[in-house]
Amino acid sequence: MRWIRIVVALCLTAALGVSIYFGIMPFALACLVVVAALAYGWPRLTDSPQPRATTLMLLVLGVVGMATVWFAPTAPYLDWLPIVAGVGLLWAFVQNLVRGIGASHAVVNVSAQVAGLVIVLSAASWVGAIQVPGDKEAVIVGLVAILLAQAATVVPWPPRYTSPLALLLAVLGAAVTATIMVDGSLNLWGAVGLGFAMGLLVAATDRILGLVARSRLQTRELRKERRRDKARLLTVQMALGAAPIALGGIVVYVIERILLFR
C-alpha cells in the first residue's frame, strides 16, 4: 500500500500549488488539509496509546499555529510558533499524566507527540513563505521537488537505491521547473540547491519514519485483524505522505526569507 503515500502527496502538493494563485486564504486552507492529514495519521504511525487525544492536540495546535502566522503583522511571521510549541509540550505532559504514573511507554509517547507537533507546526511555514513579497516561484519549485522525491521513495527498491534516486529526481525537477518559470526570481543554482534540500529531506524522512512504520506494523497486535491492518496501513501511509510536505515549508521559507533577502 505504499502507493497511497504518493497519491496523498500528489493531492496535497496539487492543492498547495493551485491555491497559491488564488490568495492567502485558499492557500492557508490547503495547508490546513496537510495539518489534518498529519493530525489523524501521526498517532497511528507512532502507535500512540491515546490516538484520539493526540489527534485533537495536533489538530488544535496546528490550526492555532497557522492562525498566528496568518495574522502576523510583520516579518518574520513565525514569532509565535515557539510559544505554540511550548503549549503543546505542556499539553503532551499533562495528557500523559492523566494516564497515570505507572502508564507504560510514557516517555516514548511524549517524544512521539512532540515530534508530531513540530512537524505539524512546520506546515505553517508555507503560509509564512507566501507572505514574503515577490513571486512564489520557490513554492512551486519546492512542491515539484518534494513530489518527485516522494515518488522515488515508493519504488520497491532498498533505501540505499531510492535515497539517491530521490535526490536526483528532486534536483532535476527543481531545475526544470525553474527553467520553465523564466520570469521568477529563483535562478538555476538556487533551484538546484532547493531541490537538493527537498530531496535530502524526503529521503531522510522516508528512512526515519519508514523504520517507525515497519516496526509498528509488524507487531503481534497489528497482525490479529486484517481489516484493522488495512485501515492502519492507510493512515500510516497518509502520515508518511504528508510529513515531508509539512517539513518542506521550512526549507521554502528559508529560501524566500534569507537567501532572497526579503
C-alpha positions as CSV (number, residue, x, y, z in Angstrom):
1,M,0.0,0.0,0.0
2,R,3.0,2.3,-0.4
3,W,1.3,3.8,-3.5
4,I,-1.1,5.5,-1.1
5,R,1.7,7.7,0.0
6,I,2.4,9.2,-3.4
7,V,-1.4,9.7,-4.0
8,V,-1.6,11.7,-0.8
9,A,1.5,13.7,-1.7
10,L,0.1,14.3,-5.2
11,C,-3.2,15.6,-3.8
12,L,-1.6,17.8,-1.2
13,T,1.0,19.3,-3.5
14,A,-1.6,19.9,-6.1
15,A,-3.8,21.7,-3.6
16,L,-1.0,23.9,-2.4
17,G,0.3,24.6,-5.9
18,V,-3.1,25.6,-7.3
19,S,-4.4,27.5,-4.3
20,I,-1.3,29.8,-4.2
21,Y,-2.6,31.6,-7.2
22,F,-6.0,32.4,-5.5
23,G,-4.7,34.3,-2.5
24,I,-3.5,33.5,1.0
25,M,-6.9,32.2,2.3
26,P,-7.2,29.3,-0.1
27,F,-3.6,28.5,0.4
28,A,-4.0,28.5,4.1
29,L,-7.0,26.2,3.8
30,A,-4.8,23.8,1.7
31,C,-2.2,24.0,4.4
32,L,-4.9,23.1,7.0
33,V,-5.6,19.9,4.9
34,V,-1.9,19.0,5.4
35,V,-2.3,19.6,9.1
36,A,-5.4,17.5,9.3
37,A,-3.8,14.6,7.4
38,L,-0.9,14.6,9.8
39,A,-3.0,15.0,12.9
40,Y,-5.0,11.9,12.0
41,G,-2.2,9.8,10.7
42,W,0.6,10.6,13.1
43,P,-0.8,8.8,16.2
44,R,-1.4,5.7,14.1
45,L,2.1,5.8,12.7
46,T,3.6,6.1,16.2
47,D,1.1,3.6,17.7
48,S,0.0,6.2,20.3
49,P,-2.0,4.7,23.3
50,Q,-4.1,7.9,23.0
51,P,-4.8,8.3,19.3
52,R,-7.9,10.4,19.6
53,A,-6.5,12.8,22.2
54,T,-3.2,13.1,20.2
55,T,-5.1,13.8,17.0
56,L,-7.1,16.5,18.9
57,M,-3.9,18.1,20.2
58,L,-2.1,18.1,16.9
59,L,-5.2,19.5,15.0
60,V,-5.9,22.2,17.5
61,L,-2.4,23.4,17.9
62,G,-1.8,23.1,14.2
63,V,-4.7,25.4,13.5
64,V,-3.6,27.8,16.2
65,G,0.0,27.9,14.7
66,M,-1.4,28.5,11.3
67,A,-3.5,31.4,12.6
68,T,-0.6,33.0,14.4
69,V,1.4,33.1,11.1
70,W,-1.5,34.2,9.0
71,F,-2.3,37.2,11.3
72,A,1.3,38.2,12.0
73,P,1.5,41.9,11.1
74,T,5.2,41.9,10.1
75,A,8.1,39.7,9.2
76,P,9.4,37.1,10.1
77,Y,5.8,35.9,10.7
78,L,6.8,32.9,12.7
79,D,7.3,34.7,16.0
80,W,4.5,32.9,17.9
81,L,5.3,29.4,16.8
82,P,7.7,28.7,19.7
83,I,5.1,29.7,22.2
84,V,2.6,27.4,20.5
85,A,5.2,24.6,20.6
86,G,5.7,25.2,24.3
87,V,2.0,25.0,25.0
88,G,2.0,21.7,23.0
89,L,4.8,20.3,25.1
90,L,2.8,21.1,28.3
91,W,-0.3,19.6,26.8
92,A,1.6,16.4,26.0
93,F,2.9,16.1,29.5
94,V,-0.5,16.7,31.1
95,Q,-2.1,14.3,28.7
96,N,0.3,11.5,29.7
97,L,0.0,12.3,33.4
98,V,-3.8,11.6,33.0
99,R,-2.9,8.1,32.1
100,G,-1.4,7.5,35.5
101,I,2.1,7.3,37.0
102,G,2.5,3.7,36.1
103,A,1.4,4.0,32.4
104,S,3.7,2.1,30.0
105,H,5.8,3.8,27.3
106,A,5.1,7.3,28.7
107,V,8.4,8.8,27.6
108,V,8.1,7.3,24.1
109,N,4.6,8.6,23.8
110,V,5.6,12.1,24.8
111,S,8.5,12.1,22.4
112,A,6.3,11.0,19.6
113,Q,3.7,13.6,20.4
114,V,6.3,16.4,20.5
115,A,7.8,15.2,17.2
116,G,4.4,15.2,15.6
117,L,3.8,18.7,17.0
118,V,7.0,20.0,15.4
119,I,6.1,18.6,12.0
120,V,2.5,19.9,12.2
121,L,3.7,23.4,13.1
122,S,6.2,23.3,10.3
123,A,3.2,23.4,7.9
124,A,2.6,27.0,9.0
125,S,5.9,27.9,7.4
126,W,4.3,27.6,4.0
127,V,1.9,30.4,4.9
128,G,4.9,32.5,6.1
129,A,6.7,31.8,2.8
130,I,3.9,33.2,0.6
131,Q,3.6,36.3,2.8
132,V,7.1,37.3,1.8
133,P,6.8,39.9,-1.0
134,G,7.6,38.9,-4.5
135,D,6.8,35.9,-6.8
136,K,6.2,32.5,-5.4
137,E,8.5,30.5,-7.7
138,A,10.3,28.9,-4.8
139,V,7.0,27.4,-3.5
140,I,6.2,25.8,-6.8
141,V,9.7,24.5,-7.3
142,G,9.8,23.1,-3.8
143,L,6.5,21.3,-4.3
144,V,7.6,19.7,-7.5
145,A,10.9,18.6,-5.9
146,I,9.0,17.1,-2.9
147,L,6.5,15.2,-5.1
148,L,9.3,13.7,-7.4
149,A,11.4,12.7,-4.4
150,Q,8.4,11.0,-2.7
151,A,7.7,9.2,-6.0
152,A,11.2,7.8,-5.8
153,T,10.8,6.5,-2.2
154,V,7.8,4.3,-3.2
155,V,9.8,2.4,-5.7
156,P,10.2,-1.2,-4.4
157,W,14.0,-1.0,-4.0
158,P,16.2,-0.9,-1.0
159,P,16.7,2.6,0.6
160,R,20.3,2.7,-0.5
161,Y,19.0,3.0,-4.0
162,T,15.8,5.0,-3.5
163,S,17.5,7.7,-1.4
164,P,20.0,8.8,-4.2
165,L,17.2,8.5,-6.7
166,A,15.1,10.8,-4.6
167,L,17.9,13.4,-4.5
168,L,18.4,13.1,-8.3
169,L,14.8,13.5,-9.2
170,A,14.3,16.4,-6.8
171,V,17.3,18.3,-8.3
172,L,16.3,17.6,-11.9
173,G,12.6,18.5,-11.2
174,A,13.5,21.7,-9.4
175,A,16.0,22.8,-12.2
176,V,13.5,22.0,-15.0
177,T,10.6,23.8,-13.2
178,A,12.8,26.9,-12.5
179,T,13.9,26.9,-16.2
180,I,10.3,26.8,-17.3
181,M,9.3,29.7,-14.9
182,V,11.7,32.1,-16.7
183,D,10.1,35.2,-15.0
184,G,10.8,34.0,-11.5
185,S,13.4,35.4,-9.1
186,L,14.9,32.0,-8.3
187,N,17.9,31.3,-10.5
188,L,19.0,27.9,-11.7
189,W,21.6,27.3,-9.0
190,G,19.1,28.4,-6.3
191,A,16.6,25.9,-7.7
192,V,19.2,23.2,-7.7
193,G,20.0,23.9,-4.1
194,L,16.3,24.0,-3.2
195,G,15.8,20.7,-5.0
196,F,18.8,19.1,-3.2
197,A,17.5,20.2,0.2
198,M,14.0,18.9,-0.6
199,G,15.3,15.6,-1.9
200,L,17.5,15.2,1.2
201,L,14.6,16.0,3.5
202,V,12.3,13.4,1.8
203,A,15.0,10.7,1.8
204,A,15.7,11.3,5.5
205,T,12.0,11.4,6.4
206,D,11.5,8.1,4.5
207,R,14.3,6.4,6.2
208,I,13.4,7.5,9.7
209,L,9.6,7.3,9.6
210,G,9.7,4.3,7.4
211,L,11.5,2.4,10.1
212,V,9.0,3.5,12.6
213,A,6.1,2.4,10.4
214,R,7.6,-1.0,9.7
215,S,8.3,-1.7,13.4
216,R,4.7,-0.7,14.3
217,L,3.0,-2.6,11.6
218,Q,4.9,-5.8,12.3
219,T,3.8,-6.1,16.0
220,R,1.7,-9.0,17.1
221,E,-1.2,-6.8,17.9
222,L,-1.5,-5.5,14.3
223,R,-1.4,-9.0,12.8
224,K,-4.6,-10.0,14.6
225,E,-7.2,-8.4,12.3
226,R,-6.6,-7.9,8.6
227,R,-9.3,-5.3,8.4
228,R,-7.7,-3.3,11.1
229,D,-4.4,-3.7,9.5
230,K,-5.6,-2.2,6.2
231,A,-7.1,0.8,8.0
232,R,-3.9,1.4,9.9
233,L,-1.8,1.0,6.8
234,L,-3.9,3.6,5.1
235,T,-3.5,6.2,7.9
236,V,0.2,5.4,8.2
237,Q,0.9,6.0,4.5
238,M,-1.2,9.2,4.8
239,A,1.1,10.5,7.5
240,L,4.2,9.4,5.6
241,G,3.0,11.3,2.5
242,A,2.1,14.5,4.4
243,A,5.1,14.7,6.7
244,P,7.7,15.8,4.1
245,I,5.3,18.3,2.7
246,A,4.8,19.9,6.1
247,L,8.6,20.0,6.8
248,G,9.3,21.3,3.3
249,G,7.7,24.6,4.3
250,I,10.7,25.4,6.5
251,V,13.1,25.0,3.6
252,V,11.0,27.2,1.3
253,Y,10.6,29.8,4.0
254,V,14.4,29.9,4.4
255,I,14.9,30.3,0.7
256,E,12.2,33.1,0.4
257,R,13.2,34.9,3.6
258,I,17.0,34.6,3.9
259,L,18.6,33.6,0.6
260,L,16.5,36.0,-1.4
261,F,16.9,38.7,1.3
262,R,13.3,39.7,1.6
